[in-house]
């Protein structure tokens, strides 16, 4: 017997549930579709719109530079201490050797005085030893003269007694006495000559050592006296005193800077550069600056690549004639050339870069601006170099995107 299969029927509640789910899914899909095409309405007067152009890209960067002396010499105290007297004020013109201030350091001064006394005593002892050696040489010389005199006398008597003894005028005992005296003084002279020779050899070596020691000690004394004198700080070179603000009683550590002396032999420019350019700025690059209606050429002489607070330092010197009215601290705008000009697509600089990092822009056409991915290359004080994503003549919103960067379309009304 065949089984009868009964079709399953949905009740009213199930049907309503299915319909609700379908509607909900449709609404979600519609909302998602709307979110993908969000539109922001903007007033054209509140936007900055620029056209993509093609032309020479001037690979330069503008720098705010300060005028500083070409050469500055740091003034410091070797020992350190407290300021006891001030002789010169900041900004004064000084010549080499001009007293600037006096540092008081009782401990150092006491040590110097004790060392000076000790060294002086040692020098006196060495000088006394030299005198003793010279005195001993004189005594031995006198002894040699006495022996030589006695030997001459003994020699004459020996020769006379030899002749008399042969003629049997004197006895053998008398002759033996003369002979013994002669041999004795001959032996004494030989021994003394050897002693004098050895003494001279040792004395010469000792005198050399004494002279070397005294010389070194005198150098040490001179250093000590110079250190004491250095407690009065003097100008090491001629120039103008700057960064100099001592106060009576103020303490300075050894070799701490007390001030600077700007050598008045010309000026250079010092500028801070954004770390973005740290791998592009190099010694030998050229720059230019306008001053009093004239343009002057500069050359990068020194790059200090250490980045502090997002910037590094460069020093530039004038190539050829420099302005006559320069003074320390004057601020000047410098145009630093990084490379030769090249033909490129260009877009004006704007705050859009801060919003997108230069990875995309809003391109305007027929009143609507849409997002487009781009690739930005170099930048200068006016333009960004466009590498990909844009064409000549297209219009781009270059003002800030902060209010609408989450939107896909910007409708621009005039």
C-alpha positions as CSV (number, residue, x, y, z in Angstrom):
1,X,0.0,0.0,0.0
2,X,1.5,3.3,-1.1
3,X,2.2,5.9,1.6
4,X,0.6,9.3,1.2
5,X,3.2,12.1,1.6
6,X,1.7,15.2,3.2
7,X,3.2,18.6,2.2
8,X,4.4,20.6,5.1
9,X,2.6,23.9,5.3
10,X,4.0,27.1,7.0
11,X,1.7,28.7,9.5
12,X,1.0,32.4,9.5
13,X,3.6,33.1,12.3
14,X,6.4,31.5,10.4
15,X,5.6,33.4,7.3
16,X,5.6,36.7,9.1
17,X,9.0,35.9,10.7
18,X,10.6,35.1,7.3
19,X,9.2,38.3,5.8
20,X,10.6,40.4,8.7
21,X,14.1,38.9,8.3
22,X,14.1,39.6,4.6
23,X,13.0,43.2,5.1
24,X,15.7,43.6,7.8
25,X,18.4,42.2,5.6
26,X,17.3,44.6,2.8
27,X,17.4,47.6,5.1
28,X,20.9,46.7,6.3
29,X,22.1,46.2,2.8
30,X,20.6,49.5,1.8
31,X,22.2,51.3,4.7
32,X,25.5,49.8,3.9
33,X,25.1,50.9,0.3
34,X,24.4,54.4,1.5
35,X,27.4,54.3,3.9
36,X,29.7,53.5,0.9
37,X,28.5,56.5,-0.9
38,X,28.2,59.1,1.8
39,X,27.9,62.6,0.5
40,X,29.1,65.8,2.1
41,X,27.8,69.2,0.9
42,X,30.4,72.0,1.0
43,X,30.4,75.6,0.0
44,X,33.1,76.4,-2.6
45,X,34.0,79.6,-0.9
46,X,35.1,77.6,2.2
47,X,37.4,75.3,0.1
48,X,40.7,75.8,-1.6
49,X,40.7,74.3,-5.1
50,X,43.8,74.1,-7.3
51,X,44.5,72.8,-10.7
52,X,47.1,70.2,-11.5
53,X,49.8,71.8,-13.6
54,X,52.9,70.6,-15.5
55,X,56.1,72.6,-15.2
56,X,59.5,73.0,-13.6
57,X,59.7,71.6,-10.1
58,X,62.1,73.7,-8.1
59,X,63.7,71.3,-5.6
60,X,64.3,73.8,-2.8
61,X,63.4,74.3,0.8
62,X,62.9,77.6,2.6
63,X,64.8,78.0,5.9
64,X,64.6,80.6,8.6
65,X,68.3,81.2,9.4
66,X,70.0,83.2,12.0
67,X,73.2,85.2,11.6
68,X,76.0,83.9,13.9
69,X,79.7,84.7,13.9
70,X,81.9,82.7,11.6
71,X,84.1,81.7,14.6
72,X,83.2,81.6,18.3
73,X,85.6,80.6,21.1
74,X,84.2,79.2,24.3
75,X,85.5,80.7,27.6
76,X,85.7,78.3,30.6
77,X,87.4,77.8,33.9
78,X,89.7,74.8,34.1
79,X,89.2,74.4,37.8
80,X,85.8,75.8,38.4
81,X,84.7,77.6,41.5
82,X,82.6,80.6,42.5
83,X,82.7,84.1,40.9
84,X,84.6,86.4,43.1
85,X,85.1,89.5,40.8
86,X,83.7,90.5,37.5
87,X,85.7,92.8,35.3
88,X,83.9,92.9,31.9
89,X,80.2,93.0,30.8
90,X,78.4,91.0,28.2
91,X,78.7,92.5,24.7
92,X,82.0,94.2,25.4
93,X,84.8,94.2,22.8
94,X,87.9,92.6,24.2
95,X,91.5,91.9,23.1
96,X,93.4,88.7,23.9
97,X,94.4,88.7,27.6
98,X,91.7,91.0,28.8
99,X,90.6,90.0,32.3
100,X,87.0,88.9,32.4
101,X,86.4,87.6,35.9
102,X,88.1,86.0,38.9
103,X,87.1,82.5,40.2
104,X,87.6,81.7,43.8
105,X,88.4,78.1,44.7
106,X,90.0,77.8,48.2
107,X,90.5,74.0,48.1
108,X,92.3,74.1,44.7
109,X,94.4,77.1,45.8
110,X,95.4,75.3,49.0
111,X,96.4,72.2,47.1
112,X,98.4,74.3,44.6
113,X,100.2,76.1,47.4
114,X,101.1,72.9,49.2
115,X,102.3,71.3,46.0
116,X,104.4,74.4,45.2
117,X,106.0,74.3,48.6
118,X,106.8,70.6,48.4
119,X,108.3,70.9,44.9
120,X,110.4,73.9,45.9
121,X,111.8,71.9,48.8
122,X,112.6,69.0,46.5
123,X,114.3,71.4,44.0
124,X,116.4,72.8,46.9
125,X,117.5,69.3,48.0
126,X,118.5,68.5,44.4
127,X,120.5,71.7,44.1
128,X,122.2,70.9,47.4
129,X,123.1,67.4,46.1
130,X,124.6,69.1,43.0
131,X,126.7,71.4,45.2
132,X,127.8,68.4,47.3
133,X,128.9,66.5,44.1
134,X,130.8,69.6,42.9
135,X,132.4,70.0,46.4
136,X,133.5,66.4,46.4
137,X,135.0,66.8,43.0
138,X,137.0,69.8,44.3
139,X,138.2,67.9,47.3
140,X,139.3,64.9,45.2
141,X,141.1,67.3,42.9
142,X,142.9,68.9,45.8
143,X,143.9,65.4,47.1
144,X,145.3,64.6,43.7
145,X,147.4,67.8,43.7
146,X,148.7,66.9,47.1
147,X,149.6,63.3,46.1
148,X,151.3,64.6,42.9
149,X,153.4,67.0,44.9
150,X,154.4,64.4,47.4
151,X,155.2,61.9,44.6
152,X,157.4,64.4,42.9
153,X,159.3,64.9,46.2
154,X,159.6,61.1,46.8
155,X,160.7,60.6,43.2
156,X,163.6,63.1,43.5
157,X,164.7,61.6,46.8
158,X,164.4,58.1,45.4
159,X,166.6,59.0,42.4
160,X,169.2,60.7,44.6
161,X,169.3,57.9,47.1
162,X,169.6,55.3,44.3
163,X,172.8,57.0,43.1
164,X,174.1,57.4,46.7
165,X,173.3,53.8,47.5
166,X,175.3,52.6,44.5
167,X,178.3,54.6,45.7
168,X,177.7,53.2,49.2
169,X,177.2,56.7,50.6
170,X,173.9,55.8,52.4
171,X,172.8,52.6,54.0
172,X,170.3,50.1,52.5
173,X,167.9,51.0,55.2
174,X,167.9,54.7,54.1
175,X,167.5,53.6,50.5
176,X,164.7,51.3,51.3
177,X,162.8,54.2,53.0
178,X,163.1,56.3,49.9
179,X,162.1,53.4,47.8
180,X,159.0,52.6,49.9
181,X,157.9,56.3,49.9
182,X,158.3,56.5,46.1
183,X,156.2,53.3,45.6
184,X,153.6,54.3,48.2
185,X,152.9,57.7,46.5
186,X,152.9,56.0,43.1
187,X,150.2,53.5,44.4
188,X,148.2,56.3,46.1
189,X,148.2,58.3,42.8
190,X,147.0,55.2,40.8
191,X,144.2,54.5,43.3
192,X,143.1,58.2,43.5
193,X,143.1,58.5,39.7
194,X,140.8,55.4,39.4
195,X,138.5,56.8,42.2
196,X,138.4,60.2,40.4
197,X,137.5,58.6,37.1
198,X,134.7,56.5,38.6
199,X,133.6,59.5,40.6
200,X,133.4,61.6,37.4
201,X,131.5,59.0,35.5
202,X,128.9,58.7,38.3
203,X,128.8,62.5,38.9
204,X,128.1,63.2,35.2
205,X,125.2,60.8,35.2
206,X,123.9,62.1,38.5
207,X,124.1,65.7,37.3
208,X,122.1,64.8,34.2
209,X,119.4,63.2,36.3
210,X,119.4,66.1,38.7
211,X,119.0,68.6,35.8
212,X,116.2,66.6,34.3
213,X,114.4,66.3,37.6
214,X,114.8,70.0,38.3
215,X,113.6,70.8,34.8
216,X,110.4,68.7,35.3
217,X,109.8,70.2,38.7
218,X,110.2,73.7,37.3
219,X,107.6,72.8,34.7
220,X,105.3,71.5,37.4
221,X,105.8,74.8,39.3
222,X,105.1,76.8,36.2
223,X,101.9,74.7,35.7
224,X,100.8,75.3,39.3
225,X,101.5,79.0,39.0
226,X,99.6,79.1,35.7
227,X,96.7,77.4,37.3
228,X,96.6,79.9,40.1
229,X,96.9,82.7,37.5
230,X,94.1,81.0,35.5
231,X,91.7,81.7,38.3
232,X,91.6,85.1,36.8
233,X,89.8,84.2,33.5
234,X,91.2,86.1,30.5
235,X,90.0,86.5,26.9
236,X,91.7,83.7,24.8
237,X,91.2,85.7,21.6
238,X,90.1,89.2,20.5
239,X,86.4,89.7,19.7
240,X,83.0,90.5,21.2
241,X,81.9,88.8,24.5
242,X,78.6,87.0,24.2
243,X,76.5,84.5,26.2
244,X,78.2,85.9,29.3
245,X,76.1,86.4,32.4
246,X,78.2,85.8,35.6
247,X,76.9,86.7,39.0
248,X,79.0,87.2,42.2
249,X,78.9,84.0,44.1
250,X,77.7,81.9,41.2
251,X,79.3,78.5,41.0
252,X,80.8,76.9,37.9
253,X,82.0,73.3,37.4
254,X,85.4,72.6,35.8
255,X,85.4,73.5,32.1
256,X,81.8,74.7,32.2
257,X,81.1,77.4,29.7
258,X,81.3,81.0,31.1
259,X,80.6,82.7,27.8
260,X,81.8,83.0,24.2
261,X,84.0,85.4,22.3
262,X,82.7,86.0,18.8
263,X,85.7,86.6,16.5
264,X,84.8,89.5,14.3
265,X,86.1,88.0,11.1
266,X,82.8,87.4,9.3
267,X,79.4,85.7,9.7
268,X,77.7,82.5,8.8
269,X,74.0,81.4,8.8
270,X,72.6,78.7,11.0
271,X,69.3,77.1,10.4
272,X,67.0,74.3,11.6
273,X,65.7,71.9,9.0
274,X,62.7,69.6,9.2
275,X,63.8,65.9,9.7
276,X,62.0,65.1,6.4
277,X,65.1,66.4,4.6
278,X,67.7,64.7,6.8
279,X,68.8,62.4,4.0
280,X,68.7,65.1,1.3
281,X,70.7,68.0,2.8
282,X,74.4,67.6,2.2
283,X,77.6,69.6,2.5
284,X,78.4,71.6,-0.6
285,X,74.8,72.3,-1.7
286,X,74.1,75.9,-2.7
287,X,71.6,78.3,-1.3
288,X,70.6,82.0,-1.8
289,X,69.4,84.8,0.4
290,X,68.1,88.3,-0.3
291,X,69.3,91.2,1.9
292,X,68.7,94.9,1.3
293,X,67.6,94.3,-2.2
294,X,70.6,92.1,-3.2
295,X,70.9,88.4,-3.7
296,X,73.8,86.5,-2.1
297,X,75.0,83.0,-2.7
298,X,75.7,80.5,0.2
299,X,77.2,77.1,0.5
300,X,76.3,74.4,3.1
301,X,79.5,74.0,5.1
302,X,78.3,71.8,7.9
303,X,75.4,69.4,8.5
304,X,74.6,68.3,12.0
305,X,72.4,65.2,11.4
306,X,71.4,64.8,15.1
307,X,67.6,65.3,15.2
308,X,66.1,67.1,18.1
309,X,62.4,68.0,18.4
310,X,62.0,66.9,14.8
311,X,64.7,69.2,13.4
312,X,68.5,69.1,12.6
313,X,71.0,71.9,12.1
314,X,72.9,73.2,9.1
315,X,75.6,75.9,8.8
316,X,76.0,77.9,5.6
317,X,78.7,80.4,4.6
318,X,78.7,83.2,2.1
319,X,80.3,82.4,-1.3
320,X,82.2,85.4,-2.3
321,X,81.2,88.8,-0.9
322,X,78.9,88.9,2.1
323,X,76.5,91.7,3.1
324,X,78.1,94.6,5.0
325,X,75.3,95.3,7.5
326,X,75.0,91.8,9.0
327,X,74.9,91.5,12.8
328,X,74.5,88.6,15.2
329,X,71.0,87.4,15.8
330,X,69.5,88.8,12.5
331,X,66.9,86.5,11.0
332,X,67.0,85.8,7.3
333,X,65.0,83.5,4.9
334,X,67.2,81.2,2.9
335,X,66.3,79.2,-0.2
336,X,68.3,76.0,-0.1
337,X,68.6,74.1,-3.4
338,X,68.5,70.3,-3.0
339,X,68.8,69.3,-6.7
340,X,68.4,70.7,-10.2
341,X,64.9,71.7,-11.6
342,X,62.9,68.9,-13.3
343,X,59.7,68.8,-15.3
344,X,56.8,67.3,-13.2
345,X,53.1,67.3,-12.5
346,X,52.5,69.8,-9.7
347,X,49.9,70.4,-7.1
348,X,49.8,73.3,-4.8
349,X,50.7,72.6,-1.1
350,X,47.7,72.6,1.3
351,X,46.4,71.2,4.5
352,X,44.9,68.1,2.7
353,X,48.3,66.5,3.1
354,X,48.0,66.5,6.9
355,X,44.6,64.7,6.5
356,X,45.6,62.0,4.1
357,X,49.4,61.8,4.3
358,X,49.4,62.4,0.5
359,X,48.0,58.9,-0.3
360,X,44.7,60.2,-1.7
361,X,42.9,63.4,-2.7
362,X,39.4,64.6,-3.6
363,X,39.3,65.3,-7.3
364,X,36.6,67.7,-8.4
365,X,34.6,67.3,-11.6
366,X,31.2,68.8,-12.5
367,X,30.6,70.0,-8.9
368,X,31.4,66.6,-7.3
369,X,34.6,65.6,-5.7
370,X,35.5,62.0,-5.3
371,X,38.3,60.2,-3.6
372,X,41.3,59.0,-5.7
373,X,44.5,57.3,-4.7
374,X,47.7,59.2,-5.6
375,X,51.4,59.1,-5.1
376,X,53.2,62.2,-4.0
377,X,57.0,62.7,-4.4
378,X,59.1,65.6,-3.4
379,X,57.8,68.9,-2.0
380,X,59.1,72.5,-2.0
381,X,57.7,75.7,-0.4
382,X,54.9,75.9,-3.0
383,X,54.2,72.5,-4.6
384,X,54.1,68.7,-4.2
385,X,55.4,66.6,-7.0
386,X,52.7,64.2,-8.4
387,X,54.1,60.8,-9.4
388,X,50.8,58.9,-10.0
389,X,47.0,59.3,-9.9
390,X,46.5,62.7,-11.5
391,X,46.6,64.4,-14.8
392,X,47.3,67.9,-16.0
393,X,44.2,70.2,-15.7
394,X,42.4,68.2,-13.1
395,X,41.1,70.1,-10.1
396,X,41.9,69.0,-6.6
397,X,40.6,70.2,-3.2
398,X,43.8,71.2,-1.4
399,X,42.4,72.6,1.8
400,X,41.8,70.6,5.0
401,X,39.8,67.4,4.8
402,X,39.2,67.1,8.5
403,X,35.4,67.8,8.2
404,X,34.7,65.4,5.4
405,X,37.5,62.8,5.1
406,X,35.1,60.1,6.2
407,X,32.8,60.8,3.2
408,X,33.2,59.4,-0.3
409,X,31.7,62.3,-2.2
410,X,31.8,66.0,-1.7
411,X,29.2,68.1,-3.5
412,X,30.6,71.6,-4.0
413,X,28.0,74.3,-4.4
414,X,28.9,77.8,-5.6
